Amino acid sequence: MKVCIYGAGAVGGHLAGRLATGQGGPEVSVIARGPHLAAVREHGLRVQTHDGELHSHPFATERPGDLEPQDIVFVTVKAPTLPSIAADIASLLHDDSLVVFVSNGIPWWYFHSHGGPLDGTDLRRLDPDGSLFSLIGPDRTVGAVAYTAGTVVAPGEIAAVNPRNRLILGRPDGRVDSRVNAIASLFDSSGLEATTTSTIRDAVWAKLSMNLVGGALGVLSSSVMKDVLDKPSIAATALTMATENSAIARALGCEPADAEDVLRKQSASTHLQSVVQDLQAGRPMEIDALFRVPLELAALAHVPTPTLSFVIELVTQRARASGLYRDPA
């Protein structure tokens, strides 16, 4: 089986390291660039985990054309980049390929096979020219939510700090699929827990609760949540944010994480969320997928979000002022 990881950063590199280390696993390749690509080519990929270092030598390139058609493509780049690489992803596929989008926030395929009056609604902030839908398509798409807190600490080196690393996989239409189960089974002996679900949108909202609280307040404070949520006034605001997020999810037919449980977990978190890392590194920020599209969904579902709206406007302005976010035309 041929597996390509498109985007070998903190999440993608971690997945590649898990898949490429074991014996008798899939043939793994990675799409990377710059010093990270050069380091992987020269020294291999090193992933520091709670249980020790994973050292592997996946085939690494920056040109999708260097690869044969792949059976599975894991796409682990940030949401703002996706439309610009849709054609490159499509070039890696054969008729039976599956594309696993490992993402934070609301995914571009969210309303495909959603059911109800919003079924098929386009999310133009996430797929402005429809290239993801037309060139890849939701029928070959697998949604994925990752709990693999990590950081690229040096070219070719990734630190994955979670003692428990998880990947949740599911089809947008919710159908039970032996091929998705086969993707999960690739990780059976890797040390990463991969499971499948028929309700992938529930998993999306559960992770989004953490991203909305930790990401938004992290952007505004440049701090990890453990250093922020010990202040009662901030903790109260965070709880309201998580509660409003849960209300949006339920209005759209999903069951999110418990708001108080989200706050408890965030209060102990020493991980600087990826959107904050992007701000500090001067990289484009996932403002739409993480923050603005959830507000659009709230409007579609007629859910009031006064606290989320206030905080997200501040976060968006912070990103604009840093030159890391441009409002869609």
N, C-alpha and C positions, 0 to 999 in steps of 0.2 A: 504494500500500500504506500502510495506517495502522499506525503503531507507537507504543505507549505505553511509557514507562519509569516504572514504579511505584516511586518512591523515588529522587530525584535527588541523592543524596549523593555520596560519593567515587567509588564504582563506577558507580552509575546515571547520575550527571551526566557522568562520563567517557564512558560509552557513548552517552549522548544527544548529547554534543558531537561525537563521531566521526560519528554517523549524520546529524546535522542540518546539518553544515557543507558537505558536498559538494553539487554541482549534480545535479538529477535523481534524488535519493534519495527515501526514503520520507517520508511526512508524519509528523513526529515531535511527540509531546506528552509532557509530564512531569507526574507527580503529585508535588508538593512541599508544603511548609508553612512558615509563619513567615517570618522575615527572608529565608531562602533563596528562598522563593517570590516574595516582593516584589521581591528583587533581580533574579531572572530575568525577571520581568514588565517591570521598568523598564529594565534595562540589558542584558538578554540573559544567556546562559550563557557564561562564560569558562573554558576549560580550558587550563592551562599544561602543555605536553608537552615532551619532550626535543627535539622538532623545531620548537617555537614555539607560539604561542597559537592555539587554536581558539575562534572567537567565533560564536555562533549565537543564534537567537531561536525556540526551540521554543514551542509553545503550552503555557502553564503554568497549572495549577489545583490546588486541594486537594480538589476534588469530582469523583470519577469520573463522576457523573451529568452533568457538563458535556460529556462526550465521547461521540461516536458509538461503536458497537461497533468494536473494533480487530481487525486481522488477527493481530498479534503483540503480546503484552504481556511485557515484560521486568520481572520482579519482583526488585528489588535491595535490599529492606529486610532487616533482620536477622531471624534465625529466631524470636526471641521474639514478634515482631510479627505473624508470618504468620497464625496462626489468627484474630486479631481483624480482619483485612482480607480474609478469604477471600470473604465476600459481595460486597465492593466489587470485588475482582478479577473475580469471576464476572459482575458487572454489565457489565463491559467486553467480554464475549465474544459472538461469534456462533457458529453451529454448527461452523464450520471454523477457529476461532481456535486458535492455539497459545500456551501460556504457558511462558516460559523463566525458570526459577528459577535465578538466579545467586547461589550461596550458598557459604559456608564451612562446613566440618564435614559431618556426616552429614545428608543431606536427608530430609525426611519420606517421600518416595516410595521409599526405598532398597530395600525388599524387594518392591516390585511387579515381577512378571516376573523375579524373582531366580533362580528355579529351586531345586530341592533341597528339603530338609525345612523350611527357613525361609521359603520363598516365601509372600508375603502377610502376614508378621508385621507387626503394628501397632507403630509407634513412638509410644506415647502421650505421651511427653515432648514430642514435636515437633508432634503433632496431637491434643491431648487430647480434643477432642469430635468428632473425625473430620470437621471442617468442610472442611479442605483436600481430603480424599479425596472427600467427597460433593458439594461445590459446584464444584470444579474438576476433580478426577479425574486419575489418572496417565496416562490414555490421551491426553489433550491436553497432557501435560507434556513439556517438554524440560529435561533437566538441563544445567547449565552451571558450569564452573569458570573463574574469571578470575584472571589474573596481571596486575593493573593497580594496583600499589601507589600509593595516592593519599590525599589529605587535602583536606577542605574548609577552605581557608585564610581565607575570608571569605564572607559571603553572596553566592551567585552565582558564586563563584570556586573552582576546584578545581585542585590541583597534582598531576599524574600524573608520578611521578619515574622510572619504568622506561624505559630506552632501548628495550626491546622489550616490547610489550603484547600479551597473548594472551587468547583466549577459546576454550574447548574445549566443544563442544556434542554432546549425544548423548541418544537416547531411553532410558528405563529398560529397555525390552525389547530394546535393542540392534539393532533393525532398521534397515536402510539406508532413508533417507527423503528423497525429493527436496525436501520442504518444509523439512527441517532444513538441507539443503545450501543452499537458497535463503536461509535466515536468515544463514548464514555468508557468503554472497556479498554481502549488504548492506554488509559491511565491506571489500570488496575494494580500494577506493581510499581508505580512511579513515585508513590508517596503523596500524590495529590488525589483528593476525593472528588470524583466526577460522577454526577447523578443526572438523571433525566426527569422531566416533569411535563405534565399535560397542561400546566398553568404557568407558562413562562412569564406572563405579565405580572403575576403575583410576585415572582422573584425580582422582576424589574422594579416594582414599587418598593419592595423591602430594601433593596440596595439604594434606591433613590432617597429614601428617608435619611440614610446615613450621609449620602452625598450632599443633600440639601442643607442639613445641619452642619456637618463638618466642613463641607466645601465652602458654603457661603460665609459662615462665621470665620473660617480659616482665612479666606481672602481678605476679609475686613480687619482681621487681627494679626495676620501673619504668624499664627500660633497653632500648635496642636490643641485638640479639644480638652485634653487633661488640664491644660493651663488656662482654659477659658471658662469651662462650665462649672468651675468651683465658685464662680461669682453668681449669687442668687438671681440678680436681675437678668443676666445673660442666660442662665439656665431656664428661667421662666419663658423668655423669648424663644429659646430653642425648642422647648416643649410645645409651644403654640405652633411653631413652624412644622414640627413633625405631625402634630394633630391635624393641621390643615392639609398636609400632604396625604395623610390617611383618608381624609374626607374626599379628596379628589379621586383617589384610587377606588374607594367604595362606590362612588357615584358612577364610575365606569365599569362596575361589576367585578372588581378585584378585591382580594383580601390582603392588605398590607401588613407590615410588621406593627406590633404594638408600640405606640408613641413613647410610652414611659420606658419600655425595654430598650428602644433605640437610644434614648437619652442616657440610660445606665451604661450601655456599651460605649457610647461616645465619650462619656465622662472619664473613662479609663484609657482612652486612646492616646498613644504617643506617636502615631503615624501622621505625617503631614500629607494631606490628601493631594492627589495628582494635580488637581486644578490649581492648588496653591503652589505646588512645585513648578507648574507651568508659568505662573505669574512671576515667581522669583527668577526663573531662568529666561524670561522674555520670550516664551513660546505662545502661539495662539491658544486661547482659552476656550474650553467647551461651554460657553455661556448658553448657547441655544439648547443643546440636548439636556444639560443639567438643570437649567433655571428657567429660561424663557418659554420653552415648549410646555413644561408642566403648567405654567400659568395659562397658556393658550388652551390646554386641555381642561383646566378649571373653568374657563369661560364657556367652552363647549358644553360642559356638564352643569353649568350654572351653580358653581360652588364658590362662595366668597372666600377670598384669601388675603385679608388686609395685611397681616404680618408678613407673609411670604412676599407679597407684592412690594412692600416697603423695603425689605431686606434685599430682594433681588434687584430692585432698581439701583440700590447703592452698589451692589456687587457689579452690575453691568456698567455703571459709570466708572467704577474703579478699573475695569478692564478697558473701557474706551480710553480713559485718561492715560493708561499705560501703552496704548497703541496695539493692544492684543485682542481687540474685538471690534468688528465693524458691523453696524446694523445692516441687515439685508436691504437691498434696493427695493 
